[in-house]
Amino acid sequence: MKTIQLLNIPNFYSSYYLLGLNQAFKVKFKMDSNFTQFNNKPILIFKVDDAIAVIDNDDPTGVQQELYEIASVYFVTNKLLDHDSYKQPKVKPLYPHYPVNIVPLYCRVFGINLLRYLKLKDVIQQIYILLRRPLYGQYKRSFKKDNFIFFSSNIWKKEPETNHIRAEFIRFCKTDTRIVFKGGFIPRSDGNNYGFDNELNEERYSPKMFSKLSATSKIALNNPAVCGAVSWRLAEYLNQGLFVLSFPFKIELPHNFMHGAEVHFIEKTTQFKPVLDKVVDDSDYHEVIAARGKFYFDTYCTPGAQAKYVVDSILNGESNLKEDLKHSS
C-alpha cells in the first residue's frame, strides 16, 4: 500500500481528504519546517513518492503561489472559471466535499504534534468543531420525499447576490401553500440583517441537526457562496440523494453536472415556482434527478474515490513529466 506523508497540520476544512487518504492509502505525518505557517489553515500539504502536492480548501482568492511553485499538482476546491491565478497549468479542480467528524483519526495521525505545532486553544477549537460535524456515512438510496423543504443560511456581509437568491427562496417557500417550510436566515451577531428581517429564523441548528433536516427536503437549493465558492452543502445534498436545484457554477469541476441529469439548473429566482410545479406533478422526474445526483456522488465524491483521483493525478503528472524529460534529452 502506498504511503502518503503529511507535511503540515490542516484545519477541519481538510477533514474529508484526511479521511479519504487514510481509507485508500497509508498515512504518516512528518512536519516539514517549510510549511509551519500553513498549520491550522484550510490547506493540506503532502508527499506521494517524491512529489509534493497541495489541496487548497480556502475561499477562492487565488493560489498560494509559493506552494504552487514547489508542488507537482495544486488541487483547489474552488477553481474559479474567471480567475487568472487558477488558470496556471498545475492547478486541478476537486469534486464537492464537506467537513466531517474525524476526531479519532485527527488525534491518532498528529498525536502529540498537535501541541508541539499548534496552540492549545486552537487544538481544542478544532476538536470541538470536528465533534459537531456529522460522521461520514453513505446515505441510503431513498428518493421519495414529502413536500417539506428545509433551508437555513447565514447573511453574508459582502455577498449581496448570494443573499438575494437565498432570500427569494425563503420567501417562495414560505408563501407557497404546497410546501411545509422550516428555516430562514440566521440573524447576524452585529444586528445588521441587511433588510432581511422578514426572512429571519430565530432557531439555530447544529451541524448534525442541519444534516438531519436537509436529508428530508423535497428540494435542495445550491447557489455560489462566498466569492463564488461551491457550498459544502452540495456534496452532502448529493450524498443524501436530494433533488438539487442549482444556479450556474462559477467554478470548474473535474466532471461537470448536466442539466436534467444530476441537477436541475436555473438562472432566475422566478423559476422557483415552475420547478416546484414540475417535481410535484412529475414524481418520476424528481426521482431521476435525485438518483443520478446520488450516483454522481457515489462515483466521484466519496472520500476514497477523491483520494484515488488526487493520487492518480499526481502519479500521472509525474509519469508524464518523466516522459517529457526523456524525449527532450
C-alpha positions in Angstrom: 0.0 0.0 0.0 1.4 3.4 -1.0 2.3 5.8 1.8 1.1 9.4 1.9 3.3 11.6 4.0 1.5 14.6 5.5 3.8 17.7 5.8 1.5 20.0 7.8 -1.5 20.0 10.1 -4.5 21.4 8.3 -7.7 22.6 9.9 -11.1 20.9 9.8 -11.8 22.1 6.2 -9.5 19.3 5.0 -11.1 16.6 7.2 -12.8 14.9 4.2 -9.4 14.4 2.4 -7.7 13.2 5.5 -10.4 10.6 5.8 -10.2 9.6 2.2 -6.4 9.4 2.1 -6.4 7.3 5.2 -9.0 5.0 3.7 -7.2 4.4 0.4 -3.6 4.6 1.5 -1.2 4.5 4.4 -1.0 8.0 6.0 2.0 9.2 8.1 2.8 12.6 9.5 6.2 14.3 9.5 6.2 18.0 10.0 8.1 19.9 7.3 9.5 23.1 8.8 9.0 24.9 5.4 5.2 24.6 5.9 4.6 25.5 9.6 2.9 28.8 8.5 0.2 26.6 6.9 -0.7 24.7 10.0 -4.3 25.1 11.1 -5.2 26.5 7.7 -7.6 25.1 5.1 -4.6 23.7 3.2 -3.2 20.2 3.2 0.3 19.6 2.0 1.6 16.1 1.5 4.1 13.9 -0.4 3.5 10.9 -2.7 6.7 9.2 -3.5 8.9 12.3 -4.3 6.1 14.5 -5.4 4.7 17.3 -3.2 1.1 18.1 -3.7 -1.3 20.7 -2.2 -5.1 20.5 -1.5 -6.3 24.1 -1.1 -9.8 24.2 0.5 -9.8 28.0 1.1 -12.1 30.6 -0.3 -11.3 31.3 -4.0 -9.0 34.2 -3.7 -6.1 32.7 -5.7 -3.5 30.0 -5.2 -0.7 30.3 -2.6 2.0 31.0 -5.2 4.9 29.9 -3.0 3.2 26.5 -2.6 2.3 26.3 -6.3 5.9 26.7 -7.3 7.1 23.6 -5.4 4.0 21.4 -5.9 3.7 18.8 -8.6 -0.1 19.3 -8.6 -2.0 22.1 -6.8 -5.6 21.0 -6.2 -8.3 23.5 -5.3 -11.9 23.1 -4.1 -12.9 26.4 -5.8 -11.2 26.7 -9.2 -12.9 29.9 -10.3 -13.5 30.0 -14.0 -12.6 33.7 -14.4 -9.6 33.9 -12.1 -6.2 34.1 -13.7 -4.5 32.5 -10.7 -6.4 29.3 -11.2 -5.6 29.1 -14.9 -2.0 28.0 -14.2 -1.1 24.6 -15.6 -0.6 22.7 -12.4 -3.9 23.7 -10.8 -6.5 21.0 -10.8 -10.2 21.1 -9.6 -11.7 18.9 -6.9 -15.1 17.3 -6.5 -17.6 18.6 -4.0 -16.9 17.5 -0.4 -17.8 18.6 3.1 -16.2 18.7 6.6 -16.8 15.5 8.7 -16.1 14.3 12.2 -12.6 12.6 12.1 -11.6 13.3 15.8 -10.1 9.8 16.4 -8.2 10.0 13.1 -7.1 13.6 13.7 -5.7 12.7 17.2 -4.1 9.5 16.1 -2.3 10.8 13.0 -1.0 14.0 14.5 -0.9 12.9 18.2 1.4 15.0 20.5 2.5 17.0 17.5 -0.8 18.9 17.8 0.5 20.5 21.0 4.0 20.9 19.5 2.9 22.9 16.5 -0.5 24.4 17.4 -1.7 26.5 20.4 -3.7 24.6 22.9 -6.8 26.8 22.3 -6.5 26.0 18.5 -6.4 22.3 19.2 -9.4 22.5 21.4 -11.3 24.6 18.9 -10.6 22.1 16.1 -11.6 19.1 18.1 -14.8 21.0 19.1 -15.7 21.8 15.5 -15.0 18.3 14.3 -17.1 16.8 17.1 -20.0 18.9 15.9 -19.8 17.7 12.4 -21.6 14.5 11.4 -19.6 11.3 10.9 -19.2 10.4 7.3 -21.5 7.8 6.0 -23.2 6.7 2.8 -26.8 7.7 3.0 -29.3 5.1 1.9 -30.9 5.5 -1.5 -34.3 7.0 -0.7 -35.6 9.5 -3.1 -39.3 9.8 -2.4 -39.9 13.0 -0.3 -42.9 14.8 1.2 -43.4 18.4 0.3 -41.1 19.6 3.1 -38.3 22.0 2.5 -35.6 22.9 5.0 -33.2 25.8 4.2 -31.2 27.8 6.6 -28.3 30.2 5.9 -26.2 33.0 7.2 -26.4 36.5 5.8 -23.1 37.4 4.2 -21.8 41.0 4.5 -20.2 41.1 1.1 -22.3 38.7 -0.9 -25.5 40.6 -2.0 -26.2 38.2 -4.9 -26.0 35.1 -2.7 -28.2 36.8 0.0 -30.7 37.8 -2.7 -31.1 34.4 -4.2 -31.4 32.7 -0.8 -33.9 35.4 0.5 -36.1 34.8 -2.6 -36.0 31.1 -2.0 -37.1 31.5 1.7 -39.9 33.9 0.6 -41.1 31.5 -2.0 -41.1 28.5 0.3 -43.0 30.5 3.0 -45.7 31.6 0.6 -46.3 28.5 -1.5 -49.1 26.6 0.3 -47.9 23.3 -1.0 -44.7 23.5 1.0 -44.1 22.8 4.6 -41.1 25.0 5.3 -38.6 25.2 8.1 -35.7 27.5 8.3 -34.7 31.0 7.3 -31.8 33.4 7.7 -29.8 33.2 10.9 -29.7 36.7 12.5 -26.3 38.4 12.3 -24.5 38.9 15.6 -23.9 42.6 14.8 -27.6 43.2 14.4 -27.4 44.3 10.8 -29.5 41.9 8.8 -29.4 43.9 5.6 -33.2 44.3 5.3 -33.9 40.6 5.6 -35.8 40.8 8.9 -38.9 39.1 7.4 -36.8 36.2 6.3 -35.1 35.6 9.7 -35.4 32.4 11.7 -34.6 32.6 15.4 -33.8 28.9 15.6 -30.2 27.8 15.2 -29.3 24.4 14.0 -26.3 22.3 15.0 -24.4 20.8 12.0 -25.8 17.4 12.9 -29.4 18.7 13.0 -28.9 20.7 9.8 -27.9 17.4 8.1 -30.8 15.5 9.5 -33.4 18.1 8.4 -31.7 18.6 5.0 -32.0 14.8 4.3 -35.8 15.1 4.3 -36.1 18.0 2.0 -38.0 17.8 -1.3 -35.7 20.3 -3.0 -32.2 21.4 -2.0 -31.0 24.8 -3.2 -27.4 25.3 -4.4 -26.0 28.6 -5.4 -22.5 30.1 -5.4 -21.4 31.0 -1.8 -18.6 33.4 -0.6 -16.5 34.7 -3.5 -18.3 32.3 -5.9 -17.2 29.2 -3.9 -19.2 25.9 -4.0 -21.1 25.4 -0.8 -20.1 22.4 1.4 -23.9 21.6 1.4 -23.8 20.5 -2.2 -21.8 17.3 -1.5 -24.0 16.4 1.4 -27.1 17.0 -0.6 -25.8 14.7 -3.3 -24.9 12.0 -0.7 -28.4 12.3 0.8 -29.9 11.7 -2.6 -31.8 15.0 -2.8 -33.2 16.8 -5.8 -30.6 19.6 -6.3 -31.9 22.9 -7.7 -28.8 24.9 -8.7 -27.8 28.2 -10.1 -24.8 28.0 -12.6 -21.4 27.2 -11.1 -18.7 29.8 -11.0 -16.0 27.1 -10.5 -14.7 24.2 -12.6 -15.3 20.6 -11.6 -13.4 17.5 -12.9 -16.7 16.3 -14.3 -19.4 18.9 -14.7 -23.0 18.4 -13.8 -25.6 18.3 -16.7 -28.9 20.0 -16.5 -31.7 17.5 -16.3 -29.3 14.7 -15.3 -27.6 15.1 -11.9 -29.1 18.5 -11.0 -31.7 20.9 -12.3 -30.2 24.3 -13.3 -32.0 27.6 -13.3 -30.7 31.2 -13.8 -33.5 33.3 -12.2 -35.4 33.2 -8.9 -38.7 33.5 -10.9 -38.0 29.9 -11.9 -38.6 28.5 -8.4 -42.3 28.0 -9.0 -42.1 26.2 -12.4 -39.6 23.8 -10.9 -41.8 23.0 -7.9 -44.7 22.6 -10.2 -42.7 20.0 -12.2 -41.4 18.0 -9.2 -44.9 17.9 -7.6 -46.6 16.9 -10.8 -43.9 14.6 -12.1 -42.5 12.5 -9.2 -40.5 10.4 -11.7 -38.5 13.5 -12.8 -37.9 14.3 -9.2 -36.6 10.8 -8.5 -34.5 10.6 -11.7 -32.6 13.8 -10.8 -32.1 12.7 -7.2 -30.9 9.2 -8.1 -28.5 10.5 -10.8 -27.1 13.0 -8.3 -26.6 10.3 -5.8 -24.8 8.2 -8.5 -22.5 11.1 -9.3 -21.6 11.3 -5.6 -21.1 7.6 -5.2 -18.9 7.5 -8.3 -16.7 10.6 -7.8 -17.2 12.2 -4.5 -16.8 9.6 -1.7 -13.6 10.2 0.4 -12.0 7.1 -1.1 -12.8 8.0 -4.7 -11.5 11.5 -4.2 -8.3 10.3 -2.6 -7.7 8.0 -5.5 -8.4 10.8 -8.0 -5.9 13.0 -6.3 -3.1 10.5 -6.0 -3.7 9.2 -9.6 -3.5 12.8 -10.9 -0.2 13.2 -9.1 1.3 10.0 -10.3 0.2 10.5 -13.8 1.6 14.0 -13.8 4.9 12.7 -12.6 4.9 10.0 -15.2 4.2 12.5 -18.0 6.9 14.8 -16.7 9.5 12.0 -16.8 8.4 11.1 -20.4 8.8 14.8 -21.4 12.3 14.9 -19.9 13.2 11.6 -21.5 12.2 12.8 -25.0 13.8 16.2 -24.6 17.2 14.8 -23.5 
